[in-house]
Every structure is written in structure tokens, then in C-alpha cells.
Amino acid sequence: MIDPFLNLEEMAASSASLDQISKDLDDAVERLDAAEAAWEVVYDQTAEALKTQMELDERKGDPAEHWIIATTRREHRAIYEEWRRAKRQRDKLDAKLKAAAESLRGRQSVNKALGEEVTWSNYQQYQHAPDTFGSRAA
């Protein structure tokens, strides 16, 4: 049988882990926002430069998006790489957050299935109870 107090400890640890992952995810989202903003600036600059080049070459229309992206990536590799790393980190932490939330929900389900009223006050009494395993009543 599962020890309900051990399950409570695991729930507390899962909750703390979930909180930390959430904070890390907030930082990753901020990093991704900054990287996307930097990418959009250089993307727009490149699009304008290519449009000007097309006009000088007496070509009509706008440059194709794949041409803008390829040129921007080639000319601004560091900004593109920062965006890719930030996106990868955000996606990784998002998946980690979902897994931690599922883990916590599983522990909560186990706790509910035990059918016992387990509270932190009971847990504290359990922690301070003397070990009587194997002792005989005198």
C-alpha cells in the first residue's frame, strides 16, 4: 500500500518543481519575445533592402518571403540563432511544465483514492511519532 504521508511529501515536491518550472518558463518567454522582436527588425530591414534592389533592377513586385528569410538568416545569423535557441528552450520548458502538472495530478488522484483524510497536521504528528516497530508492550 502507498504511504499517504510519503505521497504528501511527493506532492509538495512536485508542487515546488512545478512552481520553479513555471518561473523558468516565464523567463524563457521573455527571452523569446526579445529574440522575435530583434528578428522582426532585421527581417523588415532586409525586406526593404531587397525591395529597393528590385526597384533598381527595374523588377516589379515584392521580394518573395523565402528570399527575404534566406537573406536575413545569412546576413544576421546570430539573431536567427538566438531566436531558434529561445524557441527551443520555451518549447522544452513548456513540455516539462505539462509533464510536471500531470505528475502532480497523478499524485493528487492517488491521495484521493487512498480515501484517508491526510492533512499536514496529521503528517507532522506522524513525523514525530516514536518508532515502535518490533517493541513489545511491557
C-alpha positions as CSV (number, residue, x, y, z in Angstrom):
1,M,0.0,0.0,0.0
2,I,1.1,3.5,-0.7
3,D,2.1,5.6,2.3
4,P,-0.2,8.6,2.3
5,F,2.3,10.8,4.1
6,L,5.0,9.9,1.6
7,N,2.6,10.8,-1.1
8,L,2.0,14.2,0.5
9,E,5.8,14.8,0.6
10,E,6.0,13.9,-3.1
11,M,3.0,16.2,-3.8
12,A,4.8,19.1,-2.1
13,A,8.0,18.4,-4.0
14,S,6.0,18.2,-7.3
15,S,4.3,21.5,-6.5
16,A,7.6,23.2,-5.8
17,S,9.1,21.8,-9.0
18,L,6.0,23.0,-10.9
19,D,6.4,26.4,-9.5
20,Q,10.1,26.6,-10.5
21,I,9.4,25.4,-14.0
22,S,6.7,28.0,-14.3
23,K,9.1,30.7,-13.3
24,D,11.7,29.4,-15.7
25,L,9.1,29.3,-18.5
26,D,8.3,33.0,-17.8
27,D,11.9,33.9,-18.3
28,A,12.1,31.8,-21.5
29,V,9.0,33.5,-22.9
30,E,10.6,36.9,-22.2
31,R,13.8,35.8,-24.0
32,L,11.8,34.5,-26.9
33,D,9.8,37.8,-27.1
34,A,13.1,39.8,-27.2
35,A,14.5,37.4,-29.9
36,E,11.4,37.7,-32.0
37,A,11.4,41.5,-31.8
38,A,15.1,41.6,-32.9
39,W,14.3,39.1,-35.8
40,E,11.4,41.2,-37.0
41,V,13.5,44.4,-37.1
42,V,16.2,42.8,-39.2
43,Y,13.6,40.9,-41.3
44,D,11.9,44.2,-42.1
45,Q,15.2,45.9,-42.9
46,T,16.2,43.1,-45.3
47,A,12.8,43.1,-47.0
48,E,13.1,46.9,-47.6
49,A,16.7,46.4,-48.9
50,L,15.6,43.7,-51.3
51,K,12.6,45.7,-52.4
52,T,15.0,48.7,-53.2
53,Q,17.3,46.3,-55.0
54,M,14.5,45.0,-57.1
55,E,13.4,48.6,-58.0
56,L,17.0,49.4,-59.0
57,D,17.0,46.3,-61.2
58,E,13.6,47.5,-62.7
59,R,11.8,44.5,-61.5
60,K,8.2,44.7,-60.4
61,G,6.6,43.3,-57.3
62,D,7.8,42.4,-53.9
63,P,10.6,40.0,-53.0
64,A,9.4,36.5,-52.2
65,E,9.2,35.6,-48.5
66,H,11.6,32.7,-48.8
67,W,14.2,35.0,-50.4
68,I,13.7,37.5,-47.5
69,I,14.1,34.8,-44.9
70,A,17.1,33.2,-46.5
71,T,18.9,36.5,-46.9
72,T,18.0,37.6,-43.4
73,R,19.3,34.4,-41.9
74,R,22.5,34.6,-43.9
75,E,23.2,38.2,-43.0
76,H,22.0,38.1,-39.4
77,R,23.0,34.6,-38.3
78,A,23.5,35.5,-34.6
79,I,20.0,36.9,-34.3
80,Y,18.4,33.9,-36.0
81,E,20.3,31.5,-33.8
82,E,19.2,33.4,-30.7
83,W,15.6,33.1,-31.8
84,R,16.0,29.4,-32.5
85,R,17.6,28.7,-29.1
86,A,15.0,30.8,-27.3
87,K,12.1,29.0,-29.1
88,R,13.7,25.6,-28.4
89,Q,14.1,26.5,-24.7
90,R,10.5,27.7,-24.4
91,D,9.2,24.6,-26.1
92,K,11.3,22.3,-23.8
93,L,10.1,24.1,-20.7
94,D,6.5,24.0,-21.9
95,A,6.7,20.2,-22.3
96,K,8.4,19.9,-18.9
97,L,5.6,22.0,-17.3
98,K,3.0,19.8,-18.8
99,A,4.7,16.7,-17.5
100,A,5.1,18.1,-14.0
101,A,1.5,19.1,-13.9
102,E,0.5,15.6,-15.0
103,S,2.7,14.1,-12.3
104,L,1.1,16.3,-9.6
105,R,-2.4,15.5,-10.9
106,G,-1.5,11.8,-10.6
107,R,-0.3,12.2,-7.0
108,Q,-3.5,14.1,-6.2
109,S,-5.5,11.2,-7.6
110,V,-3.6,8.7,-5.6
111,N,-4.2,10.8,-2.5
112,K,-7.9,10.9,-3.2
113,A,-8.0,7.2,-3.9
114,L,-6.5,6.4,-0.6
115,G,-9.7,7.7,1.0
116,E,-8.0,9.0,4.0
117,E,-8.1,12.5,5.5
118,V,-4.5,13.3,5.3
119,T,-3.5,16.7,6.4
120,W,-0.3,18.4,7.2
121,S,-1.1,18.4,10.9
122,N,-1.5,14.6,10.7
123,Y,1.7,14.5,8.8
124,Q,3.6,16.4,11.5
125,Q,2.2,14.0,14.2
126,Y,3.4,11.1,12.0
127,Q,6.9,12.6,11.7
128,H,7.3,13.0,15.5
129,A,5.7,9.7,16.5
130,P,8.2,7.3,18.1
131,D,9.2,4.2,16.2
132,T,7.5,1.3,17.9
133,F,8.1,-1.3,15.3
134,G,9.2,-4.6,17.0
135,S,8.8,-3.3,20.5
136,R,6.6,-5.2,23.0
137,A,4.3,-3.7,25.5
138,A,5.6,-4.1,28.9
